Amino acid sequence: MTSVFKKMICRFLAIALITLPFQTGQASMISTDQVNTAATVQLDRNLVSNYLSRADTVNEFQILGLNAQDARDRVAAMTDDEVSTLAGKISAANAGGDAGGVLLFILVVGVVWYFAFRR
């Protein structure tokens, strides 16, 4: 009886090995662009969220009558392309304003200094 049972189990296993697939998952290489894109999107989201958390930004929102938390929620709902565009605009913005006024002031002081102390 045990030999009949063993034969039946062996036949079942042989049929199962032939018909059932060995591999259900597939591993493949991912490109560098895919990894860089994911990392860039996360960096852009961090840049925008850090910008929205700054005190001067929150103060500007309050002056305009906006809630800072609503702005964060809207940014969280944005697509990756929209966040990348917004992060690019934040990065391209002037940090301290336009430097033209400072250069003009230095030029005027230099001209006054030159003519005042010229002999």
KOLVEX-70699 format. One line per field, with one value per residue (C-alpha): z, x, y; residue in three letters. Coordinates in pm, 1 decimal. Each point is the difference from the previous one (the first is absolute). Example, Ala and Ser with C-alpha at 12.3 -4.5 7.8 and 13.67 -1.06 7.14 Angstrom:
2
up c(780.0|-66.0)
east c(1230.0|137.0)
north c(-450.0|344.0)
aa c(Ala|Ser)
END
This chain:
119
up c(0.0|73.4|-337.1|-179.3|199.9|-79.6|-373.9|2.1|178.2|-241.1|-303.7|142.8|65.5|-349.0|-164.5|226.0|-92.4|-370.6|-0.6|273.2|-70.9|187.0|-0.4|88.6|37.4|-230.9|102.6|-234.9|6.6|47.6|-181.5|165.4|-135.9|191.9|325.3|-56.7|-86.1|324.4|203.8|-180.6|57.0|371.3|20.1|-180.2|239.5|296.9|-144.1|-44.2|343.1|166.1|-183.0|120.7|358.2|17.9|231.1|-263.9|-238.8|270.4|78.3|-368.6|-9.2|302.6|-155.9|-313.5|209.0|-80.6|233.3|-15.5|64.3|-300.9|-213.9|125.7|-76.5|-351.5|-59.0|124.9|-260.4|-285.9|-263.5|-22.3|-303.8|172.9|309.0|-215.7|-177.0|330.0|149.7|-307.8|45.5|368.9|-83.0|-273.0|217.1|125.9|358.4|115.8|-267.0|-300.1|28.6|-248.3|273.5|198.5|-305.4|-84.4|356.8|-11.5|-335.6|130.0|314.0|-216.7|-230.9|295.6|166.7|-319.4|-59.5|368.4|55.3|-343.9|-7.2)
east c(0.0|280.0|163.5|-328.2|-19.4|364.9|-56.1|-307.6|190.2|295.2|-230.0|-180.0|332.0|131.0|-314.4|10.6|364.4|-81.1|-313.4|59.8|235.1|327.4|33.4|-278.4|202.4|246.2|304.4|154.0|238.3|-136.2|152.4|182.9|-258.3|-276.4|196.2|99.9|-355.9|-135.9|272.7|-45.7|-374.3|52.7|258.5|-237.6|-283.1|233.0|110.1|-358.0|-111.6|300.8|-83.2|-360.2|116.4|214.7|-123.3|7.8|-205.2|-258.1|-15.8|-57.5|-280.6|-161.5|29.9|-170.5|-269.5|109.7|51.8|347.8|-138.7|-232.1|301.3|186.9|-302.8|-19.6|368.0|-45.7|-275.3|219.2|146.0|373.4|34.1|-182.2|218.8|314.6|-112.3|-77.3|333.9|177.5|-172.4|94.6|363.2|13.8|-148.3|228.8|101.4|38.3|-174.3|149.5|369.4|-30.9|-84.5|307.5|223.6|-148.1|61.4|363.0|47.3|-142.1|216.7|304.3|-66.6|-55.9|315.3|202.5|-113.3|13.6|360.3|140.3|273.9)
north c(0.0|240.9|-71.9|86.3|320.7|84.6|-62.8|223.6|279.7|-32.4|16.2|304.0|176.9|-83.4|140.0|305.2|70.4|-24.4|213.7|259.5|291.0|14.6|375.4|239.5|321.3|164.8|194.1|250.7|289.1|348.9|290.4|284.6|244.0|-176.5|19.2|362.6|98.0|-143.0|167.3|332.5|-0.8|-61.5|280.1|236.5|-85.5|58.0|335.9|119.6|-123.6|167.2|323.0|-18.1|-60.3|313.1|274.6|273.6|-213.6|-73.4|374.1|80.1|-256.2|161.4|346.4|-130.1|-172.0|-353.7|-292.6|-156.3|-348.5|33.7|86.9|-307.6|-216.6|140.8|-69.1|-356.3|-45.5|127.5|-230.2|-57.8|227.0|284.8|-32.3|-4.2|317.3|172.1|-108.0|137.3|335.3|6.5|-80.8|264.4|275.7|272.2|-67.7|358.3|197.4|171.2|83.4|287.4|249.9|-93.8|31.1|338.7|119.5|-115.9|172.7|330.6|-15.9|-74.3|297.2|235.5|-128.9|48.0|358.6|98.9|-104.9|83.3|259.0)
aa c(Met|Thr|Ser|Val|Phe|Lys|Lys|Met|Ile|Cys|Arg|Phe|Leu|Ala|Ile|Ala|Leu|Ile|Thr|Leu|Pro|Phe|Gln|Thr|Gly|Gln|Ala|Ser|Met|Ile|Ser|Thr|Asp|Gln|Val|Asn|Thr|Ala|Ala|Thr|Val|Gln|Leu|Asp|Arg|Asn|Leu|Val|Ser|Asn|Tyr|Leu|Ser|Arg|Ala|Asp|Thr|Val|Asn|Glu|Phe|Gln|Ile|Leu|Gly|Leu|Asn|Ala|Gln|Asp|Ala|Arg|Asp|Arg|Val|Ala|Ala|Met|Thr|Asp|Asp|Glu|Val|Ser|Thr|Leu|Ala|Gly|Lys|Ile|Ser|Ala|Ala|Asn|Ala|Gly|Gly|Asp|Ala|Gly|Gly|Val|Leu|Leu|Phe|Ile|Leu|Val|Val|Gly|Val|Val|Trp|Tyr|Phe|Ala|Phe|Arg|Arg)
END
